[in-house]
């Protein structure tokens, strides 16, 4: 998570685990024998990662919805302008 971190992967994994099961930073720091500010920094980084991920998913869905909307409009316009068989318009 942090490139120059002195924490082991095990400790970082435990911080993430505590974050996921909704243990606050103070209790996480006590459990893992870490400084509360260190845990808060990791919690903030995790929140930012979650936020960025959700934002990118939202943007992908919005693009997909716009494409679907355009596709529907195009289909409707083709249906309106397509000559019918047997009307002599062709």
Secondary structure, 3 states (H helix, E strand, C coil): CCCCCCCCHHHHHHHHHHHHCCCCHHHHHHHHCCCHHHHHHHHHHHHHHHHHHHHHHHHHHHHHHHHHHHHHHHHHHHHHHCCCCCCCCC
